[in-house]
Amino acid sequence: MKIVVCIKQVPDTKGGVKFNPDGTLDRGAMLAIMNPDDKAGLEAALRLKDQYGAEVTVLTMGLPKAKDVLLEALAMGADNAVLVTDRVLGGADTWATSTTIAGALRNMEYDLIITGRQAIDGDTAQVGPQIAEHLQIPVISYAQDIKVDGDTVTVQRQYDDRYHVVETKMPCLITALSELNAPRYMTPGGIFDACKAEVTTWGRADLKDVDDGNLGLAGSPTKIAKASDKVRKGAGEKIVPDSPEDAVSYIVGKFKEKHII
Amino acid sequence: MVTKNIEEYKGVFVFAQQVDNEISGIAYELLGKGKELAEKLSTEVTAVLIGYQVKALADKLAEYGADKVILIDDPELEVYRTEPYAHALASAINQYKPEIVLVGATAIGRDLGPTVSARVATGLTADCTVLEIGDFPLEPRPGIEQKHNQLLMTRPAFGGNTIATIACPDNRPQMATVRPGVMQKLQPVAGAKAVVEEYNPGFTPNNRYVTIKEVVKAVSDTVDIMDAKVLVSGGRGVGSPDNFKILEELAEVMGGTVSCSRAVVDSGWKPKDLQVGQTGKTVRPQIYFAIGISGAIQHVAGMEESDLIVAINKDESAPIFDVADYGIVGDLNKIVPQLTAALKSEKAAKNNN
């Protein structure tokens, strides 16, 4: 079985967000990590490899430094790594990104493609289903459990108040939730091997059946009109009461003032 | 991109999500916003109702503002699956050519939206919280044609740290998924009727039709936190699952319900459907109690639109105090039970008068 896991290098928004003086995000000052949902997708692939035997390839699109997350994936146990990087691919929205990744996948062999549900920088959850659409294969989003039997995949697909047990034939694409598993750590041996591993680097010319008009900033149908820091509602009152009784009479007083009680 | 005659595209489409033949709240929210956008564009709002034996739901959509309902009814559409639903919605878009398509950013819409947008070859903006009609670029710029009557879609990004406004000026339809709980429903007009047009593009199963082996519903008798007027929300600071009892008692006296932060769900103390925040639900109750919640930006993104926020936390520097109307630095274990008792006696006194 051949599995391709699509991963993304993202700024770690949980570790605090840094801004440039002009208000734009200072990506350089933020830790770059493997997107959490993607890491769960990689772990799912590695577990299928442990269980049934599989060749796991990780694929990313990004700046040359995105190679770091590929090396991490190799150190966790992935077999091959492909970096798609090219100046003409920059500034892509989800349409152009999914077009690019689908173009790379057409040059790869796969039975199963796994992506994370969404990346913590954009939070769109769009690229996975859009890749499946470009490749004309079934998509199962929001996977909380994945099982494989021969060429059949059985997935627990999460919804708001339920889950569906869904079955399909490979090839197919699955988007993974962080809840799927707890990703393994890199092993010392894995890190040692990853240092020597080859990362395949592809550019525009390595994308198959892709039109230039669908790539990068120019090929993105959505355009940013404005971007800014979120303006938050200011803080109200804050008190440090001398006793719980003071705290209670403060809240009760405010509720009376507002005619809540 | 496929070259399209974008002038041909007119009208606002809303995907009227239904589950188990019951319309989801987001469908009404989208109709409320869709109606407003349609009025600005001097056009109509159309609900696209997809399912099996769902025709009876069309009147409800009319009551909440739909001028027209496109009904796509087929046995293949009984339970949501990506492929037959994407085929239904994409076919309707290609047939009727709307200029705007709104889909709820639900576990269904965030799968359907991207699939359909890729199929009809247009842009899609995810998880929008503000939708307006305006110009793109916002200000005239030399050398660039400023287009009017564009859909301007505003959404948070970077875990709620930044906010971006996005347009889709050269392609149609302009598609957005919209965060549930943000747009306002219209006051329903009893007896309102919409033109119902039945449309069936034909459904022939192919390799992309997955098989549903089982539907497992979460057993939950709790109120949907998105509908609650008062939420008493607990974080890791509550200390233990058992200690949520004091929050439940406060919720009961306030006529509200209990919700929680992500940390509480991650610890297995409460189920996911009670989670408020970026990866949970967006809520805007009249009163939101944040108890033992530090106020990570991802949490705040899901509750900051609440009418009144009361925060109780022992850490004076907790960021929740930056959004709270009334912040109390103190021990929730002492304050919450006493507050419940005081509110109870206030209520009793009022009833006796």
Interface residues (C-beta under 8 A of the other chain):
Chain A: P11 T13 K14 V17 L25 D93 T94 W95 S98 I120 D121 G122 D123 T124 A125 Q126 V127 G128 P129 Q130 A132 E133 H134 Q136 I137 P138 V139 I140 S141 Y142 T154 Q158 Y159 D160 D161 R162 Y163 H164 V165 V166 E167 T168 K169 G213 N214 G219 S220 P221 T222 K223 I224 A225 K226 A227 S228 D229 K230 V231 R232 K233 G234 A235 G236 E237 K238 I239 V240 P241 P244 E245 A247 V248 S249 Y250 I251 V252 K254 F255 K258 I260 I261
Chain B: M1 V19 V79 Y80 R81 T82 E83 A86 T106 A107 I108 R110 D111 G113 P114 T115 S117 A118 R119 A121 T122 G123 L124 T125 A126 D127 F136 P137 L138 L152 P156 A157 F158 G159 G160 N161 T162 I163 A164 T165 I166 A167 C168 P169 D170 N171 N207 R208 Y209 V210 T211 I212 K213 E214 V215 V216 K217 A218 S220 D273 Q278 I287 A296 I297 Q298 V300 E304 L308 I309 V310 I312 E316 F321 D322 V323 A324 D325 Y326 G327 I328 V329 G330 D331 K334 I335 Q338 L339 A342 L343 E346 K347 K350
